């Protein structure tokens, strides 16, 4: 649990970084980037689901959400980081590989 808290803190600091006022703190639909990131830290896929406006179940990114239940791959693990990064950058895709938007 301590490692998870440390990882979440490091992730938040890395993603927050020094950004000017020019870069909006909101995604499409006036949704919070930070809120989406924290939802994805809670469980992979939730941040993207939030960015899509919640709604019907088909809006959930299936791969990230269901694979997020696999220990150390989904939560806590790689998918948690990937989902948080995508949500913070307002991406709502279901791509699992790093480097692909």
N, CA, C and O of each residue as an XYZ file, in Angstrom:
404
protein
N       0.824     -1.184      0.000
C       0.000      0.000      0.000
C       0.871      1.251      0.000
O       0.550      2.248     -0.646
N       1.964      1.180      0.727
C       2.857      2.328      0.788
C       3.480      2.600     -0.582
O       3.634      3.752     -0.985
N       3.837      1.517     -1.297
C       4.421      1.659     -2.623
C       3.406      2.289     -3.578
O       3.766      3.122     -4.410
N       2.127      1.887     -3.457
C       1.082      2.447     -4.303
C       0.933      3.948     -4.061
O       0.822      4.721     -5.012
N       0.931      4.360     -2.805
C       0.793      5.779     -2.474
C       1.973      6.569     -3.026
O       1.800      7.664     -3.561
N       3.160      6.014     -2.895
C       4.344      6.670     -3.428
C       4.271      6.758     -4.945
O       4.596      7.796     -5.521
N       3.846      5.674     -5.604
C       3.717      5.667     -7.067
C       2.696      6.686     -7.531
O       2.925      7.399     -8.508
N       1.576      6.757     -6.839
C       0.532      7.716     -7.208
C       1.040      9.148     -7.051
O       0.754     10.001     -7.891
N       1.784      9.415     -5.995
C       2.338     10.743     -5.784
C       3.348     11.128     -6.845
O       3.323     12.248     -7.355
N       4.234     10.207     -7.180
C       5.233     10.461     -8.216
C       4.547     10.682     -9.558
O       4.925     11.581    -10.309
N       3.540      9.867     -9.862
C       2.797     10.014    -11.105
C       2.130     11.379    -11.180
O       2.189     12.045    -12.213
N       1.503     11.794    -10.104
C       0.823     13.089    -10.087
C       1.815     14.234    -10.308
O       1.532     15.167    -11.060
N       2.967     14.160     -9.658
C       3.970     15.207     -9.840
C       4.538     15.213    -11.251
O       4.770     16.280    -11.819
N       4.762     14.039    -11.820
C       5.313     13.955    -13.171
C       4.332     14.487    -14.203
O       4.728     15.174    -15.144
N       3.072     14.176    -14.032
C       2.079     14.626    -14.993
C       1.714     16.094    -14.810
O       1.357     16.775    -15.771
N       1.804     16.575    -13.582
C       1.439     17.962    -13.330
C       2.469     18.905    -13.937
O       2.109     19.877    -14.602
N       3.744     18.624    -13.712
C       4.829     19.396    -14.300
C       4.552     20.888    -14.402
O       3.437     21.336    -14.138
N       5.565     21.654    -14.784
C       5.353     23.087    -14.945
C       4.640     23.379    -16.262
O       5.210     23.208    -17.340
N       3.406     23.817    -16.164
C       2.645     24.163    -17.353
C       2.169     25.600    -17.231
O       1.795     26.058    -16.151
N       2.190     26.293    -18.338
C       1.732     27.672    -18.340
C       0.214     27.750    -18.409
O      -0.476     26.740    -18.546
N      -0.273     28.952    -18.312
C      -1.712     29.177    -18.386
C      -2.244     28.875    -19.776
O      -3.444     28.661    -19.947
N      -1.360     28.855    -20.777
C      -1.799     28.629    -22.153
C      -2.419     27.246    -22.329
O      -3.326     27.065    -23.142
N      -1.933     26.284    -21.574
C      -2.462     24.927    -21.698
C      -3.653     24.770    -20.767
O      -3.533     24.956    -19.556
N      -4.783     24.433    -21.329
C      -6.018     24.351    -20.546
C      -5.967     23.201    -19.550
O      -5.354     22.165    -19.806
N      -6.619     23.399    -18.416
C      -6.716     22.362    -17.388
C      -7.989     21.557    -17.579
O      -8.378     20.788    -16.700
N      -8.637     21.727    -18.721
C      -9.894     21.058    -19.006
C      -9.805     20.297    -20.323
O      -9.073     20.682    -21.235
N     -10.561     19.215    -20.400
C     -10.682     18.444    -21.634
C     -12.006     18.818    -22.297
O     -12.742     19.678    -21.815
N     -12.285     18.153    -23.407
C     -13.540     18.400    -24.104
C     -14.719     18.161    -23.161
O     -14.644     17.319    -22.267
N     -15.783     18.890    -23.361
C     -16.928     18.769    -22.467
C     -16.698     19.461    -21.132
O     -17.454     19.250    -20.184
N     -15.650     20.294    -21.051
C     -15.285     21.017    -19.832
C     -15.046     20.072    -18.650
O     -15.393     20.384    -17.511
N     -14.455     18.931    -18.937
C     -14.169     17.938    -17.897
C     -12.732     18.126    -17.403
O     -11.831     18.451    -18.176
N     -12.544     17.919    -16.129
C     -11.257     18.136    -15.469
C     -10.226     17.078    -15.863
O     -10.494     15.880    -15.771
N      -9.037     17.529    -16.306
C      -7.937     16.608    -16.615
C      -7.467     15.899    -15.361
O      -7.240     14.689    -15.371
N      -7.321     16.653    -14.276
C      -6.841     16.064    -13.024
C      -7.855     15.065    -12.478
O      -7.476     14.008    -11.974
N      -9.128     15.391    -12.575
C     -10.163     14.471    -12.112
C     -10.139     13.165    -12.888
O     -10.264     12.085    -12.312
N      -9.975     13.275    -14.213
C      -9.903     12.081    -15.055
C      -8.678     11.240    -14.688
O      -8.752     10.012    -14.644
N      -7.555     11.909    -14.426
C      -6.342     11.190    -14.055
C      -6.553     10.420    -12.750
O      -6.169      9.254    -12.656
N      -7.155     11.055    -11.747
C      -7.342     10.399    -10.460
C      -8.339      9.255    -10.546
O      -8.191      8.256     -9.842
N      -9.351      9.383    -11.396
C     -10.274      8.264    -11.598
C      -9.544      7.073    -12.202
O      -9.805      5.927    -11.836
N      -8.626      7.345    -13.132
C      -7.855      6.260    -13.744
C      -6.864      5.646    -12.774
O      -6.523      4.470    -12.899
N      -6.400      6.418    -11.818
C      -5.532      5.864    -10.781
C      -6.359      4.946     -9.878
O      -5.871      3.914     -9.419
N      -7.611      5.330     -9.629
C      -8.489      4.484     -8.817
C      -8.738      3.144     -9.498
O      -8.716      2.102     -8.844
N      -8.975      3.165    -10.806
C      -9.134      1.929    -11.587
C      -8.951      2.272    -13.066
O      -9.565      3.222    -13.553
N      -8.121      1.521    -13.788
C      -7.887      1.802    -15.208
C      -9.197      1.838    -15.999
O     -10.056      0.968    -15.855
N      -9.321      2.864    -16.834
C     -10.484      3.005    -17.688
C     -11.534      3.967    -17.163
O     -12.314      4.506    -17.948
N     -11.574      4.198    -15.851
C     -12.601      5.084    -15.295
C     -12.415      6.540    -15.737
O     -13.398      7.250    -15.951
N     -11.175      6.983    -15.873
C     -10.925      8.355    -16.324
C     -11.410      8.577    -17.747
O     -12.005      9.611    -18.050
N     -11.157      7.606    -18.624
C     -11.622      7.712    -20.001
C     -13.151      7.661    -20.065
O     -13.774      8.362    -20.862
N     -13.737      6.827    -19.221
C     -15.202      6.732    -19.139
C     -15.786      8.082    -18.714
O     -16.791      8.531    -19.266
N     -15.160      8.718    -17.742
C     -15.572     10.048    -17.291
C     -15.458     11.070    -18.424
O     -16.363     11.881    -18.626
N     -14.334     11.029    -19.169
C     -14.139     11.981    -20.259
C     -15.168     11.803    -21.372
O     -15.505     12.757    -22.073
N     -15.663     10.581    -21.528
C     -16.699     10.328    -22.542
C     -18.086     10.707    -22.043
O     -19.062     10.562    -22.780
N     -18.196     11.186    -20.817
C     -19.464     11.640    -20.281
C     -20.259     10.563    -19.575
O     -21.488     10.618    -19.545
N     -19.567      9.570    -19.000
C     -20.191      8.441    -18.325
C     -21.182      7.776    -19.267
O     -20.770      7.170    -20.256
N     -22.464      7.872    -18.989
C     -23.484      7.353    -19.891
C     -23.516      5.839    -20.022
O     -23.228      5.117    -19.067
N     -23.873      5.358    -21.228
C     -24.048      3.915    -21.426
C     -22.754      3.133    -21.209
O     -21.652      3.664    -21.349
N     -22.916      1.882    -20.869
C     -21.785      0.999    -20.578
C     -20.834      0.891    -21.761
O     -19.650      0.617    -21.564
N     -21.318      1.098    -22.984
C     -20.463      0.973    -24.179
C     -19.386      2.060    -24.228
O     -18.450      1.957    -25.021
N     -19.502      3.099    -23.396
C     -18.491      4.153    -23.340
C     -17.249      3.740    -22.549
O     -16.231      4.429    -22.601
N     -17.320      2.638    -21.828
C     -16.177      2.173    -21.034
C     -15.126      1.572    -21.974
O     -15.466      0.738    -22.814
N     -13.845      1.983    -21.849
C     -12.802      1.335    -22.645
C     -12.603     -0.102    -22.140
O     -11.989     -0.325    -21.097
N     -13.123     -1.052    -22.887
C     -13.217     -2.438    -22.409
C     -11.887     -3.059    -22.005
O     -11.785     -3.656    -20.933
N     -10.866     -2.926    -22.848
C      -9.585     -3.574    -22.525
C      -9.015     -3.040    -21.217
O      -8.662     -3.810    -20.324
N      -8.929     -1.717    -21.109
C      -8.347     -1.131    -19.890
C      -9.169     -1.476    -18.659
O      -8.613     -1.826    -17.618
N     -10.486     -1.380    -18.772
C     -11.328     -1.610    -17.605
C     -11.252     -3.050    -17.127
O     -10.980     -3.285    -15.950
N     -11.485     -4.020    -17.999
C     -11.521     -5.427    -17.567
C     -10.137     -5.966    -17.249
O      -9.979     -6.713    -16.283
N      -9.133     -5.607    -18.038
C      -7.774     -6.055    -17.724
C      -7.247     -5.374    -16.467
O      -6.265     -5.829    -15.880
N      -7.889     -4.291    -16.052
C      -7.501     -3.587    -14.836
C      -7.692     -4.403    -13.575
O      -7.162     -4.046    -12.523
N      -8.439     -5.493    -13.660
C      -8.646     -6.350    -12.489
C      -7.505     -7.358    -12.295
O      -7.480     -8.063    -11.286
N      -6.570     -7.437    -13.234
C      -5.439     -8.362    -13.111
C      -4.383     -7.728    -12.194
O      -3.865     -6.657    -12.508
N      -4.061     -8.365    -11.081
C      -3.085     -7.792    -10.154
C      -1.726     -7.552    -10.812
O      -1.247     -8.380    -11.587
N      -1.127     -6.436    -10.501
C       0.200     -5.998    -10.937
C       0.283     -5.663    -12.427
O       1.282     -5.088    -12.857
N      -0.707     -5.994    -13.211
C      -0.751     -5.545    -14.607
C      -1.775     -4.424    -14.723
O      -1.525     -3.388    -15.338
N      -2.927     -4.660    -14.118
C      -3.990     -3.670    -14.183
C      -3.921     -2.697    -13.029
O      -3.643     -1.511    -13.207
N      -4.178     -3.217    -11.841
C      -4.178     -2.350    -10.672
C      -3.532     -3.070     -9.511
O      -3.965     -4.184     -9.218
N      -2.555     -2.550     -8.834
C      -1.730     -1.445     -9.307
C      -0.732     -1.958    -10.338
O      -0.208     -3.064    -10.206
N      -0.484     -1.189    -11.315
C       0.470     -1.624    -12.323
C       0.445     -0.789    -13.583
O       0.054      0.378    -13.585
N       0.878     -1.434    -14.659
C       1.072     -0.768    -15.942
C      -0.188     -0.077    -16.447
O      -0.136      1.094    -16.822
N      -1.315     -0.776    -16.464
C      -2.539     -0.186    -17.005
C      -3.001      1.019    -16.194
O      -3.576      1.959    -16.742
N      -2.755      0.990    -14.921
C      -3.104      2.120    -14.068
C      -2.337      3.361    -14.530
O      -2.918      4.436    -14.671
N      -1.056      3.211    -14.761
C      -0.231      4.330    -15.233
C      -0.657      4.761    -16.631
O      -0.830      5.954    -16.883
N      -0.829      3.801    -17.546
C      -1.195      4.105    -18.931
C      -2.540      4.816    -18.994
O      -2.693      5.796    -19.724
N      -3.503      4.335    -18.242
C      -4.829      4.940    -18.232
C      -4.782      6.353    -17.648
O      -5.425      7.257    -18.182
N      -4.041      6.557    -16.572
C      -3.918      7.885    -15.959
C      -3.250      8.860    -16.921
O      -3.672     10.011    -17.033
N      -2.211      8.404    -17.612
C      -1.513      9.250    -18.580
C      -2.448      9.640    -19.724
O      -2.508     10.809    -20.105
N      -3.169      8.676    -20.267
C      -4.103      8.964    -21.361
C      -5.198      9.923    -20.911
O      -5.507     10.883    -21.617
N      -5.784      9.677    -19.756
C      -6.861     10.531    -19.261
C      -6.353     11.952    -19.021
O      -7.046     12.919    -19.339
N      -5.152     12.085    -18.463
C      -4.607     13.411    -18.200
C      -4.412     14.192    -19.494
O      -4.570     15.413    -19.514
N      -4.071     13.498    -20.566
C      -3.862     14.147    -21.862
C      -5.124     14.126    -22.726
O      -5.060     14.319    -23.940
N      -6.264     13.890    -22.089
C      -7.591     13.946    -22.729
C      -7.771     12.911    -23.828
O      -8.552     13.125    -24.756
N      -7.064     11.797    -23.738
C      -7.223     10.728    -24.723
C      -8.209      9.705    -24.170
O      -8.123      9.305    -23.009
N      -9.146      9.287    -25.020
C     -10.175      8.343    -24.577
C     -10.081      7.012    -25.311
O     -11.067      6.280    -25.394
N      -8.914      6.695    -25.839
C      -8.753      5.444    -26.583
C      -8.630      4.244    -25.643
O      -8.582      4.389    -24.422
N      -8.583      3.078    -26.237
C      -8.441      1.839    -25.454
C      -7.130      1.149    -25.808
O      -7.000     -0.063    -25.638
N      -6.164      1.910    -26.297
C      -4.858      1.367    -26.704
C      -4.047      1.010    -25.454
O      -3.978      1.793    -24.507
N      -3.437     -0.172    -25.461
C      -2.691     -0.640    -24.295
C      -1.184     -0.410    -24.388
O      -0.497     -0.474    -23.368
N      -0.655     -0.145    -25.577
C       0.786      0.021    -25.728
C       1.182      1.475    -25.476
O       0.475      2.405    -25.865
N       2.325      1.647    -24.818
C       2.838      2.999    -24.572
C       3.301      3.600    -25.881
O       3.742      2.894    -26.789
N       3.194      4.908    -25.963
C       3.667      5.619    -27.141
C       2.614      5.757    -28.227
O       2.809      6.500    -29.189
N       1.504      5.052    -28.084
C       0.431      5.182    -29.068
C      -0.668      6.026    -28.465
O      -1.164      5.714    -27.382
N      -1.059      7.087    -29.144
C      -2.118      7.950    -28.610
C      -3.401      7.275    -28.670
O      -4.416      7.841    -28.265
